[in-house]
């Protein structure tokens, strides 16, 4: 507040309020994480600390993963013309394997 004019600086007041709300939200979030960690009976202080430090993270939901672009296919070996080569190489390995020649898999 400006003492000379008696005016309220709403920008500074709003900034202070936002900071206080963020601090309070963090406090309650971390406190809840601490209580969960104690109830889980974590094995060490490092595990406890990790749970508290990760309290701001939220799990991914199904639609979050569906919208994400795929950066790598499930099996990069089978892309394009390499598919036929890979399958024929696999077949060649299977048909000429020592187990096949010996009459089956060895007993374990």
N, C-alpha and C positions, 0 to 999 in steps of 0.2 A: 504494500500500500504506500502510496506517495503521501508523505506527511504534510507537504506544503499545499497540496491541492485537495487532499482527501479523496482521491480517485483510487479505484481498485484496478490493479493490473491483471486482467482476466487471463491473459496469455501465460503469465508466470504462475497464476493460481491453477490453471488447467494443467500445466506441466508438472507442478508439484503433486497434484491429485493423481495424474497418470503414474508418476513414479511411485507414489504410495500404494496405489492399487497393484502395480506390478510386484512390488516388494511383498505385499500381503499374499498375493496369489502364489508367489514362489515359496513363501514360508509355509503355507498350508499344504502345498503340493509336496514339498520335501518332508514335512512332518508326517504326512500320510504314507510316504514311501518308507520312512524310518519305522513306522508302526508295522507296515507290511513285512519289512525285513526282519524285525524282531519276531513276528508271528511265524515266519518261515524258518526261523532258527538257522540263519546263515552260518557257514562254517568259520568264516574269518572276517576281520575288519575290512579287508580289501573287497570282499564280496558285498558287505554292507555298504561301503562307500560307493561302490559301482552302482548299486541299486539306487542310492540316493542321487548320485550325479546324473543318472539316466532317467530320472523321474519326469523330465520335461518331454521325453520321447513318447510318441503315440504309435500304437500298432497300425500297420497298414490294413486297409480294408480291401475286400475283394475287388471293388471297382477301381481302386488305386492301381492295382497290379494289371488289370485288364487294359487300362488306358495307356500304360507305359509302352513305349516303342521297344521292340525286341532288337537288341544290339547284336546278339549272336544266336544263330539257330541252335537247336538242340544238339544236332550232330553235324558239325561243319564238314566232315569228311564226305557226306553224301550230297554236297552241292554240285549242281551242274552235271557235266560229263563224267565227273569222277565217280558217280554212282555205279555205273556198269563195271568200271574197272575194280572198284572196291568189292563189289559182290562177287565178281569172278575170281578175284584174288582170295577172298574168304573161302569160296567153294573149293578152290584148288588146295588150299591149306587143309581143309577138312578132309578131303578125299585122299590126300597123300600123307595124313598124319601118322605117326608111329602107332597110335592106338588103333587106327583103322586097319593098318597092315597087320597088327598083332591079333586082331580079332575082337577088338573092343577096348574099353577103358580098363586100366589096371585096377585091381582091388586095393582098397585103402585100409 
